[in-house]
Amino acid sequence: MTSPAPRSYRTPVPHRWFADEIAIDFPAVGRVVDGMRDAFLGEAKSDVLEAEVCLSRREAAGGLLVSLALPIRGMCPTCGGRGESWTESCAECGGTGESLFHHPVRLAVPAGVADGATFRFRVTSPYTGSVRVEVRVAIQPSLV
C-alpha cells in the first residue's frame, strides 16, 4: 500500500500586505558604491571641483583670508537621496535625489603667492561625501 503524496498548502497573501512590504523605505546606495569604486580605482578628474580666486597684486603680495562659497552637489535632505517620497517625486530636488549646497570655506592665501598657484584640499558637508577642491589663484594686472 502506498501513501498519498504530501499536499502543499498555500495561504492566500493579501495584496495590500504585499504592497506594504515592497514600499519599505531604503536609503540610496549609489553614494556607497561610488565611494568604494573611488577607493579601489582612484577618483576621476571630473570629481574635482575647480574654482578661481582673483587677487590684486597688492593682495597677493600681502596675503589674505578669502571667503568662498563652494557649490557642491549632495544628497537631498528632504528625500534622503531617493528622489521620491513613497509614490510622489520629491519637490525639493525634482526627483534627482541631489541638491546644490553652497559650502563656506575660508582659504588662507600666503603672502607672495604666485599667479597660477593652486591650492588643493577636501571638504565634507553633512549631505555630501568628501569632495576634492582645487582653487587657482589669478593675479590681476595693475591698471596704469
C-alpha positions in Angstrom: 0.0 0.0 0.0 1.4 3.4 -1.0 0.9 6.5 1.0 -0.7 9.5 -0.7 1.6 12.3 -2.0 2.0 15.1 0.5 -0.2 18.1 -0.1 1.2 21.6 -0.2 -0.9 24.2 1.4 -0.8 27.8 0.3 -2.1 30.5 2.5 -3.5 33.4 0.4 -1.5 36.5 0.9 -3.5 39.7 0.9 -2.4 42.1 -1.9 -2.4 45.1 0.5 0.1 43.4 2.8 2.5 42.6 -0.1 2.4 46.2 -1.3 3.3 47.5 2.2 6.3 45.2 2.3 7.6 46.5 -1.1 7.2 50.1 -0.1 9.8 49.8 2.7 11.9 52.9 2.7 15.6 52.1 1.9 18.3 54.7 1.5 20.1 55.0 -1.8 23.3 53.0 -2.0 24.7 54.8 -5.0 26.9 57.0 -2.9 28.3 54.0 -1.1 29.1 52.2 -4.3 30.7 55.3 -5.8 32.9 55.7 -2.7 34.0 52.0 -2.9 34.8 52.4 -6.6 36.8 55.6 -5.9 38.7 53.9 -3.0 39.8 51.0 -5.2 40.2 52.7 -8.6 41.0 56.3 -7.6 39.0 59.4 -8.3 38.4 60.7 -11.8 39.5 64.2 -12.7 35.8 65.1 -13.2 35.2 64.5 -9.5 37.3 67.6 -8.7 35.6 70.9 -8.0 37.6 73.7 -9.6 37.4 77.4 -8.5 39.4 80.5 -9.1 40.3 83.4 -6.8 41.1 86.8 -8.4 43.6 88.9 -6.4 45.2 92.3 -7.0 49.0 92.5 -6.9 48.8 94.1 -3.5 46.6 91.4 -2.1 48.9 88.7 -3.5 52.0 90.4 -2.0 50.5 90.8 1.4 48.5 87.6 1.7 44.9 87.5 3.0 42.0 85.3 4.1 39.5 84.7 1.3 35.9 83.5 2.0 34.4 81.2 -0.7 31.0 79.6 -1.1 31.7 76.4 -3.0 28.8 74.9 -5.0 28.7 71.2 -4.0 26.1 68.7 -5.1 25.0 66.3 -2.4 22.2 64.1 -1.2 18.8 65.9 -0.9 18.0 66.3 2.8 14.2 66.2 2.1 14.1 62.7 0.5 17.4 61.3 1.7 18.7 60.9 -1.9 15.8 58.7 -3.1 14.3 61.3 -5.3 10.8 60.4 -4.1 8.6 60.3 -1.1 6.7 57.0 -1.4 4.9 57.4 -4.8 5.5 61.1 -5.4 8.5 62.8 -6.8 10.5 64.9 -4.3 9.6 68.6 -4.8 12.9 69.8 -3.3 15.2 68.0 -5.8 12.8 67.4 -8.6 13.3 63.6 -8.4 17.1 63.6 -8.9 17.9 62.8 -5.3 20.6 65.6 -5.3 20.6 69.2 -4.1 23.1 72.1 -4.6 24.7 73.3 -1.4 27.0 76.3 -1.0 29.7 75.1 1.4 31.5 78.0 3.1 35.3 77.8 3.1 37.9 80.3 4.3 41.1 80.0 2.4 44.4 81.4 3.8 46.4 82.8 0.9 50.0 83.3 1.9 52.0 86.5 1.2 53.8 86.4 -2.1 51.6 83.9 -3.8 52.3 83.5 -7.5 49.9 83.8 -10.4 48.6 80.4 -11.3 49.3 78.8 -7.9 46.8 76.1 -7.0 45.5 75.1 -3.6 44.2 71.5 -3.2 42.1 70.3 -0.4 39.0 68.3 0.5 35.7 69.4 2.0 32.9 67.4 3.6 29.5 68.6 4.5 26.5 66.9 6.1 24.9 65.7 2.9 28.0 65.1 0.7 30.9 62.8 0.9 34.4 64.1 0.6 34.8 66.4 -2.3 38.2 67.3 -3.8 38.7 71.0 -4.5 41.3 72.9 -6.5 41.4 76.7 -6.2 43.6 78.5 -8.7 45.0 82.0 -8.0 44.7 84.6 -10.7 46.5 87.9 -10.1 45.0 90.8 -11.9 47.4 93.1 -13.8 47.6 96.5 -12.3 46.0 99.3 -14.2 48.2 102.2 -15.1 
